[in-house]
């Protein structure tokens, strides 16, 4: 049977079907599979079931010419050189759709937490400062109203539209920018610069690619209101993190809620981590048990289809089947 590498233990039911169709090797840890170990473990493997933390670049593909298919337990595939895979006839599968509502929940949770300074206030209480200082005043931990404000959504795909639905419940005016035209009820499409200038909150929900890398740079951050809040649950690299730290630390932006960073895990000395007006989470936008199980099942079904010489149900480069 063909040999397959699974780079982490996975939840769900479908993963248990794989051993009937392949010689399956699962990385048992501890921790994530290191890059050097990934290279070694892939020896003689025809299939790979990976996570977004596994970097599958051209160099790795060059050293494993026997690889025929890759299934990633993720929606985004920016960790995979899809162009190089396609050139080699390697089908690449992903898990779209299943995490839309879960990620939109996370976007709005970060928006509310940053707007109302919840994490900062929690630290204040847990640190004993409330009791010791007996602090209270009309300006005590004042934040920013969400209801009735203007939300700008950068990327009006499925997650962006789900965020817009949540905004409607708060009576927010919703602006959006998308790389292609979209007609979504209750959402006004505008140019990106206008969205940044007019929004009280900006939610980043666009995919990372060459067109969107550093899309929100120093110039565009400078267009935002001084009391605006930026939220990113999409991918690190879309927002210039150095420029964002500068804006936040010099009162040119009120706050940020970030689930993603350009480099993950984020380094301890990252300038954004020292700022009290930044709420951070460790890339958990899709982290509910139900959603992760569904994602794992979709990835396993992609793998099962490939093992059966069938087209993956969710393939990001379907042109490989035409050739």
N, C-alpha and C positions, 0 to 999 in steps of 0.2 A: 504493500500500500504506500501511497505517497507520504512523505514526511512533512509535517506541519509544525511550526513554532507558534505558541501562544505566549505573549510576553508578560502576562499577569493572570492570576486566578480571577475568574469572572463569575458574576452572579447569573441568574436566569436558568432556564431549563434547556435551551437548545444546545448549549455548549456540551452537554452530556451525550449528544448524538454524534459528535465528531469522532470519538475513538472507533466507532463502527465503520468509518470511512477512510481513516488515515492513521498513520503512526504519529500520535500527537505528543509533543513535548511542551510542558507548561512550566514557565519560570515561577518558582515557588518563593523567591525572595531570598533574604530579606530586602525590603524596599523595592525600588524600581530596577528594571534590568539596565545595567550600565551599557554604554555604547560599545565598549570593547567586547563585552559578553554577548551582546546582540549579534555582533559580527561573527563571533565564534559559534553561537548556538544556531545560526542560520545555515551553517554548512550542510549541504545536500538537501535543504528544505525546498519544496515546491510551493508551499503556501506559508503565509504569515498573517496572524491575527494580532494586531498591535493596538496601542493606545496613542493618544495625542502627544504623550511624553516621549515616544520613540521617534527619533529622527531617521527617516528613510531617504537618504540623499543619493545622488548619482554615484558617488564613490562606493557606497554600500552595494548598490545595484550592480555596479561593474564587477565587484568581487564575488557576486552570487548569480551567475548567468542562468542557473537552473530554476530560479524563482519564477513562478507562473502567475500567482495571484496574491493580492494583499487585501485584507479586510480590516478596516480601522473602526474601533468603537468610538466614533466621533462624527460630528457633522462636518466641521472644518477639516480640510486635508492639507493645510499649509505646512504640516510637518513631513509631508511626503512630496518628493519631486515627481509630480504626476506626469509632467512632460517627458522625463527620462523613462518613467515606467511605461508610458504609452509607446514610446519609440521601441521598446523591447517587447511589446505585445502583452504587457502585464496588466490585467484588469485590477482596478482599485475600487473597493467598495466603501461606503460610509453609512451613516445612520441618520438620515434627515427626518425632519418632521416631529419625531417623538419627543424632543426636549423643548418644544416651542413654548408651551405654557409654563413649564417649570423655570425656564430661563427668564421669561418675562416677569414671573414672580420675583426672581432674584434681582432683576433690574429695578423693579419698583421698591423692593425692600432696601436696596442701597440708596435709592433716591430719598426715601423717607428718613432713613437713618442719618444721611448726610445733612438733609434739610433741617432736621430737628436736633442735631448734635447728640444723638443717642449714645454713641460709643464714648464720646468725650464725657458725657454726663454720668454714664455707668462707671467709668474710671474714677470720677470725682467722688462718687458715693463709696465705691469699694476701697478707695484709698483713705477713707476716713476724713476727707476734707470737709464734707458737709457737716459732720458732727463737730469737728474741731473748730471750724471757722464760723459755724452757725450762719452760713451765708445765705442771704436771699435779698433780692432787690427787684425792682421792675425790669431791670435789664439782665437778670440772672438767667444764664443759658438761653437767651433768646435765639431763635432760629428763623427759618424762612417758611412762610405759608406755601403749601402745595395746592390746596383747593383754589380754583379760580385763576391759577397762574398759567403761563405758556410753556408748553413742552415741545422741544425740538427733537425729532427722531432722525438720526443719521443712519439710513439704511432701512427701507420700508419693506423688507422681506417678511417672512412669517413671524419671526420674533418681534420685529418692529411693529407689525400690525397688532400683535398681542399686547404689546406695551401700550399702544394707542387705545385699545379697548379698556385697559385698566385706567388710563388717564381720563376717559369719559366718565367714569364713576366718581372722579374728583372734580368734575366740572372744568377740566383744563381745556384751553385752546391748544390744538395740536397742529404743529407745523412738521413737515417732513422733507427730506432730500433723499433721492435715490438715483442711482446711476442710470436707470431706465425709468420711463414714465409709469406711474401707478395711479389708479383711480380708486381711492379708498374713502368711503363715506365718513364724513366728520374730520377728514385730514386735509389740510391745505398744502399742496406741493409748492416749494419755494427753492430758490438757489441756496447753496450751502452757506455762503457768506451772510445772506439775509437771515437764514435760520439762526446762525450763531449770534448775530447782533440783536435779534428780537426775542430770544428764548430766555426764560428764567431757569429752566432746566434743560440739559442736553443729554440724551441717551444715545450711546454708540451701539448700534446693532447691525453694522455692516461687516461683511466677510473681509478677512485680510488677504490682500493680493498686491501685486505691483502697483496697481492704480490707487490703492487705499493705504499703502504704507506711509506713515507720517502724514496722513490726510489732515489731521488736526495738529498743525505745527504752531510755531510761535506766532506767526502772523495771524492765523485764524483764532488762536486763543486770545489774542489781543482784541478781536472783534467782540468778544463776549462781554456781557454786563459784569460789573465788578461784584455784584451780589449773586451771580449765577452759580449753578451747581452742575458739574460734569459727572456722568455715570458711564462706565464702560464694562460691559459683560461680554463683549465680542472677542477681541484678541488684543494682546499687547502688540505694540508696533504700529497700531493705527493712530495712537496719540503719542506725540513727542513728549516723553516722560520728563526730560530735563527742563523743557520749556514749561510743562505743567507745574513742576515743583517751583520754578521761578515765579510763575503767576500766583500760585497759592501762598507762597511765603512772603510776597510783597503786596498782598491785599488787592491783587488785580483779578482775583477770582475767589468766591466765598468758600467753596468746598468741593470735594470729589469723592465718589464712591467707586472703587476699583476692584473687580474680581479677577482681572488679568493683567499681566505685565509682559514686557518684551522678553525678559529673561525670567524663566521660572524653574525652580523656586527663586523668589526675589531675594537678592543679596541683603544681608543684615544692614549694610551701610547705605542702602538706597535712600536718596534724599527725600522721597515721598513718605517713607516710614517714620520720619522724625516729626512730621507735621500733624498737629492735633486736629486739623480740619480735613483730614483724609480718613475715610473708612475703607478698610481693606479686607478682602476675603481670599482664600487660596484656590481660586479657579473652581468654584463650587456651584456655578450657575445651573448645572443640570443635576445637582446632587440631592435627589430624593431616591429612596430605595426603589420605588416603582419605575421611575424614569431610567435609572441605571440598569435595572433588569431588562427593560424593553430595549435599551441600546445594545446590551450584550447579546440578547436574542437576535436582533437584526444583524449584528456583525457575524454571529455564528451561522445564520441563514445564508448570508452572502458567501461564507466559506463553504457551506454544504453544497450550494449551487455550483460553485467553482470546482469542487471535488467531483461532482457529477457531470462535469463538462457542460454545464448549463450557464446561461447568462445570470450574473448576480442580480438579485431583485433591485438593489440600489447601487448603481455603478456610476462613478463620476467621469469615466472615460469610455463610454460605450462604443466609441469608434474602434476599439481593439477587436470587437466582435465582427465588425465589417471586414476587417483585414484577415 
